[in-house]
Amino acid sequence: MSTLRFKALETLPFKDFRKDNSVEIPAKLSELFCTNVFSEETMREYLTKEAFSSIMDAIKKGTKIQRHIADQVAVAMKDWAMSKGVTHYTHWFQPLTGTTAEKHDSFFTPIEGGRAIERFSGNMLIQQEPDASSFPNGGIRNTFEARGYTAWDPTSPAFIMGTTLCIPSIFISYTGETLDYKAPLLRALNAVDEAATSVMQYFDKNVTKVTPTLGWEQEYFLVDSALYQSRPDLVLTGKTLLGHSPAKGQQLDDHYFGSIPTRVMNFMKELEIECMKLGIPATTRHNEVAPNQFELAPMFEEVNVAVDHNSLLMDIMARVAHKHHFHILFHEKPFAGVNGSGKHNNWSLATDTGENLLSPGKNPKKNLQFLTFFVNTIKAVHEYADLLRASIASASNDHRLGANEAPPAIISVFIGSQLFSVLEELEKVTSGKLSPEEKTELKLNVVGKIPEILLDNTDRNRTSPFAFTGNKFEIRAVGSSANCAESMTVMNTIAAKQLNDFKKEVDTLIEGGLKKDEAIFNVLREYIKQSKSIMFEGDGYSDDWAKEAKKRGLNNLKTTPEALKQEMDKKFLDLYEEMGIFNHREVEARNEIKLEKYSTVIDIESRVLGDIARNHIIPSALNYQNRLIENVKGLKEIFGDKEFKPLAKEQMSLITSISENVSKIKLGVEDLLKAREAAKSISDSQKQAEAYCNKVKPLFDGIREASDALEMMVDDELWPMTKYREMLFTK
């Protein structure tokens, strides 16, 4: 392995590093937009009027597509795809592995007479059959029960990757349980559409559909491929498990928003070209805080399409990075001592009449509409904070949450001091009917002034996991490697549930004799009182907040096992069942999958750390120690017993220190092996994950400290390891 690392580094021409792989970008990126997407414009061109109308009804109204229409769509898709050189098709889906999946089938079909044609039917478009037992299923499918189905999702457009037509699809088991991220997300989107549309009848009866929107921000690291190959821990775990910090990291804050390096810019240019072709509206690129860390962000889109685009983007980024001799890192914390990477999810609700429901309007009526959805969102987070926390839990994100660039594990809501003052005024609303004076005061001086307040909506709070940012809520705690669908499924489910409850309460008050606005104000007043504990404007990193949060009854779920244990609360199980998102068996299966993944990740990291420490660090340290011993012997021969001791004092100290740290590593690895075996023997997934978290992970620190101490001493022996970050961060 050591030889391979040196060979990998030899490929780097350090004199001028990598040569620039220049990319020419078209004058107008808009001309490339959706050229490889079976978009609405393309459908108008290739589909019959009947087929086009059916597809658009499926997208906008959720109506079913008839089989004969599916046949027409399949032929049109094939003709369009083949005009672009496509030879195969695949159902592109998102199983619970955390990556995307695809099985390619050819259009080629032999027929009699030794001839062949290209064929693609409605049956092929609608359904494929991958092996359901080979993907994570949480016990829903046994090894011998292989059958599962992918089914076409017409609400997300098909696209072309290379010579393959990719059809976004859901993935379910033979018995109908969901085995992917998309199916429950679609259910949640439908639930919030129905709930929000119902509430909108108080304000605008012309609204017939409400669409959740998502704008994600993808952070990532770029590492030269040779440097990446030099690190077995990075290759096998996605992060560096040991290695002392470089002299220069991010202390000078000189990377953030700095000039983008030429090599990286060429990568970004080619990435943007590919994004445009696939309809991903990438608009923002910049350096992030940590050295060699960057960000890409698109315009917001409908949630389902946005989630698909993010999953697709992560795949494209890896491919384009490879062409530029980079390896891309999506791990939330690949390097200790510098910022990790997140994927902020900016969520809002939009109507089919063109309104953003989390943006105030020009009159009190529109602002009451804004307050209704604003307060209900806060109430939803208050009621289901632990479920939202569980949705962003992973072994890799545990390293990031609560660090100096990410929100803490305590879920709270930041809305800004001025909006908080507005809610405090609303909290004073009289119970029951309002006097004419109170109505005027509310409409003119409280509700009416919201747009003015939002023009200067106080400062942003980067320590808040859930922050209002003017016309949307930003879920800042989502990790960079995560599939957005999980947090979006939870967010839209809890919003739907809360809006349903709100509608029932308001209708009850109206039936009791209150006018509509009075009923709405009365319910919002109670929600504000009930939700005040979740609202926090201060420093989320402070010890005082942790103490205050505990007083408020807010959980501080610092680890994934803690968070996932909450997910199985009966309150959350009943919520999913009531809203039609999951049945109990599906929730239990997903919880099992996440716990198993957590344990497996820690198990792999422990194996890799033990291997590197024993088989790479120790031999190098002993080689260096032997050279020191020879040096001491030489000094003794030349100067004699008395004179050589002060001259060899430093060498003797190093020899002793090496022996001590080698011993610490050996004992540490032995303890790690025992703890890992003990954890593996536990059959209960929750208890096993807790054992890996509480018994195995803490042993990493001792091995890492001893290894880092040796690395500082035997720099020359281990320079592909020790100098790794210096080389990475200085170019």
N, C-alpha and C positions, 0 to 999 in steps of 0.2 A: 504493500500500500504506500509506504514511504517513497519508494522508487517512482510509483505512478504519479505521486504528487509533484515530485521534482520534474518529471517529464512534462506534466501539464503546464508547469510554470515556464519551462523552456520554450513553449509555443508563444510566449509573450515577448514581442520585440520591445524591451523596456526603453530602448533609445527613443522611440517615438510612439510607444504604446501601440494601440491598434490603429491601422490606417482607417481614415474616415470612409465609411460606406455611404457616399452621398446619395440623396434621394431627391428627385425632381417632383415638385408638387404642382398640380394644375393651378392655373390662375383662379379658377372658381371651383372650390370643393363642392359647391351645390350641384354642379353638373354630374358629379359621381354619386350623389345621394340616392340610395335605394336601387342602384343599377343591378344589384344581385339579389333583390327582394321581390317576391311576388306581391307587390304592393297594390294599393287600391287603384292607382293609375294603370298598372300592368293588368290587373284583373279586368278593368274596363275594356282594355284592348283585346284580351284573349278569351274572355268569358261571354257566353250568351247573356242577354238581358235578364232572363229568368235565373240563371245561375248566379249572376252578379248580385241581384236583389236578394237571393236566398243567403248568400255569404254575408252581405251587409246586415241583414236581419239577425243572423246568428251572432255577429259581432256586437251589434247595438242592442238587441232585444233578447238574446239568448235562445232564439228559436232553433229547433232541430233542422238539420239538413237532410233532405230525402235522399234515398239511395241513388236514384237516377240523376239527381243534381251532383252528387259526389262523383259519379262517373264522368259527367261533363267537366267538372273541376279538375279531375285527375288528368284527363286528356289535355286540357289547356295548360296545366302545370308542366306536363311532360313536353309539350311542344315548345313552351317558353324556355324550359331548362335546356332542352336539346339544342335550341338555337344559340345557346351560350356554351356548348361543348360538354354538357353534362351527360354522363353515362350510367350513373347509379342514383339511388334514392335511399334515404334512411329516416326512420322515426327518431328524431333528436329529443332526448328526454333527460330529466334531472333526478336520478335515483338518490337514495339517502347516503351515498358515498361522499357527497360534497363536491363531486365533479359531474360533468355531463357524460352521456353515454350514447352510442350509436352503433347500429348494425347495418352495413351497406348491402343492398341487393341491386342487381343489374336490371335495367330496362330490357336487356337482351332476352328474347324468348324464342327457342327453336320451334319451327312448325314443320308439317309434313313436306316431303319432297326435298329434304336437305336444305331447306331455306330457314331464315330467321327474321324476326321483326322486333321492333322496340315496343313494349307493351307496358301500360300503367293504368290500372283500373281503379274504380271507386273502392273496392275491397282492399286493395293494396294501400290506398291513401288513408283509409279510415283506421286500419288495424295492422299491427305486426305482433310477433310473439317471441319476446326474449325470455330467458330463463329466470323466473322469479325467485328461485331458491339460491341463485348465485349472487344476488344483490342483498344488501342488508335488509332484513325483514322482521327482526325482533321476535322470531319464533312463529310468525304467521304462516310461513311455508317451511316444510321439512325438506331435507335434501332430496328425497325421492319424489317430492311434489314440485315439479319444475315449472309448470305452466303459469305464465303471466302475460299480460297484454299491454301494449302501448296503443293509445287511441289519439287520433288527430285532434289538436286544439285549433279550431279555425279562427279564434280571436287573436292569435299571434301569427304573423305572416311567415310563410315558408321562405327559405333563403338558400343561396348557393355557396358552398364552401369547396373550392377546387373544382372537381368534376362530379360533385355529389349534391343532389337536391335534398335539403334538410327540412323535415316537417316537424315543427314543435308539437310535442305530444305529452299526454299524461301517462303514468305507469301504474297499473293496478294488478293485484293478484287474481288468480283464477276465481277466488271466492268473493272478489269485489273490494277488498280492503286497499287503501291507497298505499303505495310504496315509493312515493316521490314527493317533491316539494310543490309541484304545480297544482295537482288535484285539490288539496286542501286550500291553497291560495285562491283558486277560482271560486270555491265555495264561500270563502270569507269575503271576497269581492262582491259576490252576489248578495250576501247577507247585508253588507254595509250599504250597498246600492238601494236595496229595498227599505232599509231603516231610515237612511238619510232622505230618500225621496219622500217617504211618508211625513217626516218632520218638515220638509220644505213646503208641504201643502199649507202650513201656517203662514208662509211668507210669499210664495209664488206658485200658483196652481198650474202654471205653464211648464214647470219642471217635471219631466217624466223619467229622468235617469240622473244618478249621481255617480261619478267615476272617481275612485281614489287615484291620486297621482304620486309618483315617486321620482325624486332626483337624487341619485346616489353619487358619492364622491369616492373614487377608488384610489387608495394610496398603495405604494409598492416600492420595493428596492430593486435596483439593477446591479448585478455583480458580473464582472467579466467571467466568461465561461471557464477559462483556465484557472482563475482564482477559485471559482466555485468547485471545480473538480479537485482542487488541492485540499479541500476540507471534507473528510468523510462524514463528519457530523452534520455539515450543511447539506450534503447530498442525501443522507439517509433520514434526516429529521426536519429539514427545512430551516434549521437554526443552528447557531454556534453554541455548543454545550460548554465549551471552555475557551480559554485564551484571554490574556491580559489586555486591558483596554489600551488603545493607542494614545500617544501623547496629545494628539489633536483630534478631537471628536467634533462635537457641535458647540463647544464652549463659546466661540466667537459669534455665533448666530449668523455666519456669513454665507450659509448655503440657502437658507429660506428665501424664496422669491429672487434668488440670484440669477445671474446669466446662465442659461441652460448650456451645458457642455455640448460641443459640436457632435460628438458621437451619439450622445443621448438625443439630441435634436433630430438627427437622422432617423433614429428609431421611432421617435414620436411622429415624424412626418409620415413614415410608411404606415405606422399604426393608424393615423388619422385617415389616410387614404382607404385602408381596409375597413375602418369604421363607417366611412361615408358609403361605401359600396353596399354594406350590410344594413344601412339605415340607422346606425347608432349615432345620434346627434351630438358627437363629442365637440365641445366648445372651449373647454378650459384645460390648460396644461401649465405646470409650474414645478419648480424645485420645492420639496418639503423641508422640514427642519433638519432632519438627520442627514449626514453626508450620504450621497447616492440614493436618496429617497425622493420620490416624485409623486405627482398626483394627476389624475385625469378625471374630468367631470363633464357630463352631458347636460343638455336641456332636460327638464322633467318630462315624463311620459306617463301614460296609463300604467298602473302598477304591474300588471301581468307582462306587458311588453318590456317594461323597464327591467324587470327581473330576468327575463330571457336575454335581454341585451347585455346585462352585466355578466351573466354566466358565459355568454358567447364571447364577450370582450376578454375575459380572463384566459380563454383558450387562444384567442387571436394574439394576445399580448405575448404569451409563451412562444408561439410560432415565430412572430416577428422578431422577438428578442434573440432567438436562436440565429436568425439570419445576420444579426449585427454582433454576433459573438458575445451576447449577454445571456445570463440566466436571470429570470425574474423571480422575486421572492414575495409571496403573499402572506407569509407567516406574520402574525401580529407582533412578534418581538424576536426577530432573527438575531439581533445583537444587543447584548447587555450594555447599559450605560448611555445609549442614545434612544431617541424616540422610536416607538413602534408604529405600526400602521393600522388605521381604522377604515371604515367604510360608512361614513355618515349617511343615514337615510332620511331625506327630507320628504315628509309626508303631508299631503293635503287632500281636499275633496273639491271636485269641480262638477258643475251642473252642465246639462246639455244645452242650457241657455247661455253658457259662456262665463259663469261666475265662479270665482274661487271662494268657497264658503269660509275660509280662514283669513279672508281679507275684508276689512270694513268697507262700507259704501259711503255714499254722499249724503245720506239722510238717516235719521234715527231708526227707521224701520229696517234698513239694511244693516245698521249697526247692532240692532237687537238680534237679527239673523246671525251676524258674526258672533256675538256673545253666546248665543245658543250653542253653536258648534264648538266654540272655543272652550266654554266651561264644561260641556259634556266630554270633551277630549280629556281635560284635566281630571274629571271625575272618573273616567274610564281607567286612566293610568293609576289613580289613587286606589281603585278597587282591585286592580289586577297587576300591581307593580311587580310582584314576585313572578308572575307568568311572563311578563315582558323581560325580566332579568334572566329567566331560564332560557328564553328564546335566543339569547346572545352568548350563552355559556359554551365554552370549549376549553380544552387544555391549553391551546395557544393563546386564547384571549385572556385567560387568567393572568398571564404574564404582563398584559398591557393595562387592564383595568386598575385604576387607582395610581398609575404611574404619573410622571409629570406632564404627559401629553394626552392623557385619556381620562374620562370621567371615572368616578369611583363606582364600586359595586352597589352602593346604595342608590336606589332609583328615586329621583326627585325631579320636580318640574321647575324650570326657570321661565318666568314670563316678563321680567323687568319690573323695576320698582314702580313705574308710572301705571302700567296695567294692573299691577297688584293693588295700587291705590283705587283704581276703578272698581275692582272686585270688592274692596272693602266698603266702598260706597253702596254697591249693590247689596251687600250683606245687611245693610241697615234698612232695606225696604220693609215697609209695614206688612205684617202678615194679613192676608186676605185682600179686601178691596183697597185701592189706592185713592187718596184724595186728589182732586184736580191739581192742587199745588205740587204734590209729590210727583204726579205724572209729568208735569211741566219741567220740574227740576231734573228728573231722571232723563227725560228725552233731550233737553237742551244742554244741561251742564255736566251730565255724566256720559250717557250713551252718545250724545251728539258730538262730543269732543274726542272720541276715540281716534278718528283719522289724523287729527292734529298730534295726538300723543305718539302715534306710530311713525310719524315723520322723523322723530328722533327717539327711537325706542330704547333708550338707555344703552349701556354697553352690552356686548355679547358675553356670555359666561361659558368659557371653554371647559369648565369643570362639571357642567351639568350634563347628565346622561340624556335628558329630554328637555329641549329648550325651544321656546317660541322665538322665531327669527323674522317676525314682520308679517308674513303671510303663509306660514307653514310651521310645522313642528319638526325639529331636527333630532332624530334618534342618534346620538353621538357614540353610543356604546357598542354598536355593531362592529365586529372585527373584520379586517381586510380580507380574510380567506373565506368568510361566511357566504352562504347563499342568502340573498336578501329576502327570499320567500319566507323564511322562518319567522323573522321579526315582523314582516308585513302581514303574514297570516294572523299572528297574534294581535297586531295593531288594529287591523280591520275587523277582527272578530270582537274585540272588546269595545271598539267604537260602535259596532252594530248593536251589541247587547245594550250598551248604555243609552243609545238613541231610542231603542225600543222601549226601555224603561221610562225614559223621559216622556215619550209620546203618551204612554199610559197614564202617567201622573198628571200631565197637563190636561188631557182629555177628562180625567176624573174631576179636576177642579173646574173646568168649563161646565161640565154637567151639573156641578154643584152651585153654579150661578155666577162664577167669575168670568170676566171678559178675557179674551184670548191673551192679550198682552199682560194683563194682571196675573193670569195663571202662569205664564212663562216666567215672569219676574219672580213669582213666589217659589217656583221650583228651582230656578237658578240660585236664588238666595240660599236655599237649603243645601244645594250642591256645593256652593262656595264654603259654607260652614263646615260641611263634612270633609272637604278636600284640602283644607288649609295646611294640614300636616305634611302633604306631599310637596307643597310649594316652598322653594328655598332659593334665596337670592345671593347667598354668600359663597365662600370658598369651600368647594366640595372636598378639597384635599386636607383640610384642617382636622386636627384631633377633636376640636370642639364640635365640629359638625357630626362626627361619628357618635359623640356622646349625646348631642341634641337629637339626632335621628333615632337613637335608641329610646329616648324619652317620648318621642312622637309615635313610637310603635312601628318604625320603618326597619325592615330587615337589612342587615349588612351581610349579604351572601357572597363571601369573598372567593369561594371556590366552586368549580363546576358541580361536584357531588352535592354540595349544599343547595345549590340552585335547582338542580334536577330533582332533588327530593321534594321540593315545594311543588313541582309540576304535577305530582301525583295527588295533590290535595283534592278532596271530593268536590270542592267549590269549582275547581278548574275543569275537572272531568265532566261535571254536570253542565258547565258553561259550553264546552265543545259539543256535547250531545244536544243541548237545547238549540244551539245555533246551527246544527247540522254540519259541523266541520269534521269532527272525528267521532267514532264510537269509542267506548272505553277500551276495547281491545286494540284499536289503532294507536291510542295515546300510550298505552302500556308498551306496545311494541316499539314505538319511537323512543320512548324513554329508555328502554332496554338497549336500543341501538346506540344512543348517545352515551350512555354509561359505559358500554362495551368499548366504544371508540376511545373514550377518555382513558380507560385502563390500558388499552392497547398502545396508545400514543406514549404514555408514561413508561410502559414496559419496553418499547422500542428505544426510547431515549436512555433508559437505564442500561440496556444492553450496549448501545453505542458508546455511552460514556465509560462504562467499565472496560470495553475493548480498547478504546483509545488510550485511556489512562494506563492500563496494564501493558499493552502491546506496542505502544508508540512513545508515550511519555517516559515510562520507567526505563526501557532499554536505552533511550537517548541520554537520560540522566546518568545512568550507570556508565555509559561510554565516557561521558564528560568527567565523571567522578574518577574513573581509572586514569584519565590523563592528568588530573589534579594529583592523584597519588604518585604517579611517576614523577611529576614536577617536584613534589615534596621530597621524594627519595633522592632526586638529583641535587636539591639544595643541601640535604643532609650530607651527601658525599663530598660536596665542594666545601661547605663551611663548618662541618662538624656538628656535634650534638648541641653545643651551647648557642653558637651564632645563628644556626639555621631557624630556630624557633620563632624569633620575632619576624624574620624574613618570610616565613611560611604561615604566619598567623592567619592571613586572609584565606589562603588555600585550605587550611585545616578547618576553618569555620564553614567554608562552602562544603567540604567533604561531610562534615557532621550534619549540616542542614539538608543536604541531599539524602543522606541515609534516613533522617527523621521523616522527611516528606514522602520518600519511597515507602517507608513503613506505614505512614498514614493512608497512602493510596491503597496498599495491599489490604489493610484491615478494613478500610472503607468499602472497597469492592466486595470483599467477603460478606460484610454486613448487608450490602446492597443485594447480593445474590440471594441471601437468606430471606430478606424482606420481600423480594420479588416472588420467590417461590411460595412464600406464605400467602401473599396476596393472590397469586394465580390459583391457589387451591380453594379459594372461597367461591362457592357456587352462586350466592346471592349477588346480583350485579351491583346493587346500591352499596352493599358492604364491601365488595371488592374494590369499587371505585374509591371509596373512603379510605381503604387500606393503602391503595396506591398513592392517594393524596397525602395522607397523614403519616405513613410509615416508610414509603419508598422515596418519594420526592425529597423529604428533608435530608436524606443521606447524600443527595447530589452535592450539597454545599461543601461538605468536608472534602470530598474527592476533588471538587473543582478548585477549592482553595489551595490544596496541596499541589495539584497539577499546575496551577497558575504560578505558584511559588517556584516550582522547578523550571517552568518555562522562562521565568525572569532570569534564571541562572544559566540555562543551557540554550540560549538564544540561537547560537550558530547551528546546533544540532537539530533544532525544530523550526527553523526560520519559515518554512511554508505555513506553519501554524501561527507562530508568534508575530510575524511581520504581516500576516494576512490583512489585518484591519488597517495597518499603516498604509499598505499599498492600495487598498480599496478606497480609503478616505482621502488620500492626497491626490487622486486623479478622478 
